[in-house]
């Protein structure tokens, strides 16, 4: 690293998965990078903790499916560098009613991009996965390359890699002020730093950092409940039984989808949760449960009772995390409309973990004023009325 009096190449604010992959790409390109994290690591206050996430190519949108090719490659590269298993291929089963428009769009997207998948009519679906009960008319898409990412291990591996590449990860140091300029000055609870660029990947705290910089993004911060349900027969829904990750588009039950993955995080427990939550300030995430939490638990229980007869319909464990959603559920990857050396990565809307290798690469490119590797039109701030101006 440079001496304390020399500006750094970049400061990354937030050591979640997006910030860490950004710093990883910066450090790999021999840039002097500092990651600032307000909490002591590891912590469970944001969106990147927990043991597992789903990885998939199955998307409505072509641009995410295209990005996932490089993401799989980078995840494999990090796995080799760390010498730790970070990914397990289980397959991803998407459940929906025959003729469901979203299901058809996902299948068409996978077909266009050559993603290995199989359409399973109801009878075939019952034969392949007899421990899943189906609604009448329900069918499936099985994406063969889908699977599980070991999230907490991946985060630790990244933070270790950043340090090994010469970067600094400084935890327990909250950012109090970002002062624009050349260089940018970042004041924390401990001291001030200067850098040629700053990348903000602060999750649900993003708008608090941006308010003094004259912009507020349309971000909705949600408290998400993650449930684990006991198996009636231990091991019956595990990887050894070829049980897949799943996404269920149960339109009759709820407007958002349910998701889950094979038992394994906790012995004899399977994760099954709802892809939505309740509005919450990130500083008050762990306040006593609201009535809406009780309603949601009952909603997921109804789904479990209807689809997984091999699970007890009462969860054994509930954990919490945060989503930071945009109105269209697409990310924000852009420069500040006024200060082109302040970069923003935000609004990952509960589906950003798997895509973080490419997100980090793009944020690195923006911070170094390189031509982005991907078309960033879907991710620009200017797509929101009244925000931003022509992309800088």
N, C-alpha and C positions, 0 to 999 in steps of 0.2 A: 504494500500500500504506500501511497505518497506520505510525505511528512504532514503533520497536522495543519501546517500553514498553506499547503497546496490544495486547490479544489479537487475533490473526487470527480471521477467521470460520471458517477451516478449514485444517487441515494434512492433506495426502494423503501417505501413506507408500508409496512405490513408483511409479516413473515408467514402468511398462509401459502397455500400451494401455488397461487398465481404469482405472488411476489417472489417466492423462492425460485420458481422456474425462470422468472425474469432475471434475477440475480445470477442464476446458473448460466444462462446464455451470455450475460455480460462478462462474467468471470472466465468463461471458456474462450471469449474473444479478448482476453487479457485487459479488460477494463477494470479500473479501480472502483469497486462497488462496496457500499455499506447498506446492510438491511437493518432497519429499525423496527422493533417489535415492542408494543406497549406492555405486553404481559410476559411473565417468565415462561420459557419454553420447557416442556410441552404444556399447552393449555387447551381448554375445551370451550373457550368463550366465543369463537368465531364460526367459520363454516368448513374448516379443513380437518378437524379432528375426527376421531372415530376410527374403527378398524377397517371398514370396507366401503367401496363405492362400485357402482356398475360401470363397466366400460363397454361401449357398443359403437357400431357404425350405423345402426338403424336410426334414421332421422327423417323428419318431413323435408328438411331443407338440404339442398345439394351442398351448400357451402360447409356445413358441419361434417357431412359424410366425407367430403374431399379432405378436410383438415385431419380427419381421424387416421388416414393412412400414415401421415408423418407422425402423428401422436403415438401410434402403436410402435413405430420404429424408435422414437425417442424413449418411450417407456422401457423398451427392450434394452436400449443402450444404457440407461441409468441402472437397470437391473444387473447388467454385466459389470458395470463399473463398481457398484456397491457390493456385489457378491451376495445379494439377498433377493429372495423371490418376492416380486412386487405385483405379480399378475397371475391369475389362473383362468384358463379358458373353460367355461362351463356351458357356453351357449346362452342365448337370451331368447326367451319365449315372450312374444307380445300377444296378448289375448284381446279379442274384440268381437263384436257381432259381425257376422257375414254381411258384407256390403258397407261396413263402416268406412266413411270417407278418409279419415286419418290413417286407418290401417292400409287402405289402398294406396295412399300417397307414399307411405313408408315403403311398401313393397315396390312401388314404381321407382323410388329413389335408389333402393338397393339394387334393383335390376339394372338401372342406368349405369351404376358404378361398379358392377361386377361383384357385389358383396354376396358371399355364399349364404344362401338362405333356403328355407323350405316352407311352402304353404301347407298347413295341416288342417284339413276339414275336421269337423267335430268327431267323427268316428275314429279317424286316425289319431287325432289328438288324445282321445281317451285311451287308446292302445299304448301310445308312447309315454303318457304320463298318467297312469291310473290313480295316483294319489291326488290329482287335481279334479275337483268337480266343476262342471261347466254349466253356464246358463244355457237355456235352449237357444240354438242358433249361434253359439259362440264358436269361433275358429281361432287358429293360431298362426303366427309367423315365427319360425325358429331361425334366428340369426346365429350361424355356427361359430363365428369368431367372437361373439360377446362373452363376457365373463366378469370376474371380480378383480378390482384393484385393492391392494392392501394399503389403505390410505395413510395410517399413522407411520408405517414402515417407510412408505415413499417420502413422506415429509422429512423424516429423520435422515434418510439417505441423501436427499437434496441438500439439506442444511450442512451435512458433513462434506458433501461434494463442493459446495460453495467455499467452505473454509479451506479445503485441500487445494482449491484453485486460486487461493489468495484473497478471496473476499472475506468480509467481516459480517457476522450475524450478531447484532447487539440486542439482547432481549432486556425486558424490564425498563425500557426507556421510551416514554410516551412523547410523541411529537406534539408540541404546543403551538407552533407557528411555522408556516412556510412563507418566506418572504421572496417574492419574485425578483428576478434580476439576472445578470450575467456576472458571476454565478448566482444560483439560487442559494439562499440561506435557510437552513432548517434548524429551528430551536427546539430542544427537547427538555425534559425534566433534569437533565444532567449538564448539557453544554450545547454549543451551536456548531453546526457543520456547514460547509459550502461544497457545492457540486455543480458541474456543468448542466446536469439535468436531474429532475426528480420524477420518480414514477410512483403514483399513489395507487396502492392495491390494498385498501384498508377495509374492504367488505362493508358491513353495516355502519361503520364510522366514516365512510367516504364523505358524505355531505357536511359533516362537522369540520372536516379539513378544508373543504371547498368553499364554505360560506364566506370566510374572510377574503377569498380569492375571486369573489363576485359571481359565483355560479352555484346553482342548486340543480341537481339532476333529478329526474322523476324516478326515484328509487323507493321501493316499498320494502321495509325491513320486517321479516316474518320470523316468529318463533316456531320452530319445527319440532314436532315430537317424533321420536324414532322408537318403535316398539319391537320387542322380542317375545315370541310366543313359544311355549313349551311343546315339544313333540310328545305325542302319546307313546310312540315307540322310538326311543332315542336312536338317531342315525338314519331314520327313514326319509328324511328330507335333506340329506347331506350330499356332498360332492361324490362320495363313494357310491351313491345310488344314482349317479348321473342326473341329479336334480339341477335344473338351470336357474339362472337369474330370471326374473320375469317383470313385465310391465302389463298391467291390466287396465283396459279402457272400458270400465263398467259405467256406461252412461246412465243407466237406470238408477244406479246407487249414488253417484257423485259426479260433479263436473270435472274434477281433476283425476289423474290416474293414481292407482295403487302400484306399489313396487315391492320387490323382495329379492332375496338371494338365499342360496343354500345355507343350512345350519352350519355353524363352525366358529363364529366369533365367540359365542359362549356355548359350552357343551350342552347339547340337547335343546337349543333355542334357535328359532328361525326368525330372521328380520323380515317383517312385513309392515309397511308404513304407507302413509298418504302423502302425495306430492304437493302439499300445501300446508298452510299454518295460519296463525293469528298474528295480526299486527303487534309489534313489540319494539320498544326501544332496546338497543343492544345492552345498555347498562342495567336494564330491568328484566332481562330474559328469564332469570330464575326466581322471579317473584311468585307468590302462591298461585296455583293453577286457577284459571278462570273457568266459568261454566262452559265456555266454548271448547276448552280442552276435554272436558268430560264428554261433550257431544261428539267430538272427533274420535275419542277412544272407542265409543260405542259404534261409530261408523266403521272404523277399521275392524272391530270385532264382528260386525255383521258381514263384512267382506270375508273374513277368515272363516266364519261359520259356513258361508255359502260356497267357498272354493277349496278349503283345506280341512277335510274331515279328520286328518291325522294330527291336527294341532289343537291344543286347548284354546278355547275362545277368550281366555283372559290373559293379558300379557304379564310376563314375569318381571320384565325390566322395561323402563321407559327412560330414554336419554333425550337431550335437547341439543339443537344447533340452530344456526341462523341462515336464512336465505336472504339475499338482497336482490329483489326482482325489478326488472324494467317492465313497462307496460306491454311490450311485445315479446318479452322473455328472451330477447337477444342481448348479447353483451354490449358494453361500451368499451371500445378500444380506440382511443383518440388523444389528440393534443388538446390542452386547454384552449378555448377559442381565442384568448388574448395572449397567453404566454406559451410560446411553442416549445419551450424546454421543460414544461410541466406536463407529464403524460398521465392519463387516467385509464385504469383498468377496473371496471366495476360492473355491477348488475349481472352476475353470473347465474342468477335465477334458478339455483338448485341443480344445474346440469353442467357446471363448468369444470369439475375436477378432472375428468377424463381428457378434456381439451387443453389443459394447462400447459403441456409442452409447446403447443403452437401459440397459445396466448402469450406465454413468456417470450417466445421468439419475436412475435409481432411487437410487443411492448419494448423489447430491446432495440428493435429496428427503428421504432418511432423515436426512442430516446437518443439514438445516435444519428438521427435524420437520414436513415437509409431508406431505400425504396422497399415498402412492405412486401413480404413474400405472398400475401393474399390480398384479394380485393376487400377493402375494409368498408365498403359502402353500407352493408347491413349493420355496422357497428359504430357509425359516426354519431356524435352528439347532435349534429344538425338535423337528424331525422325527427327529432322532437320539436314541435312547433314552438317558436319563440326562444329556442336555445341555440347558442353557437352562431357561427356565420360560415362562410365558405371554408371548407377544410384547408387548414394551413399547410 
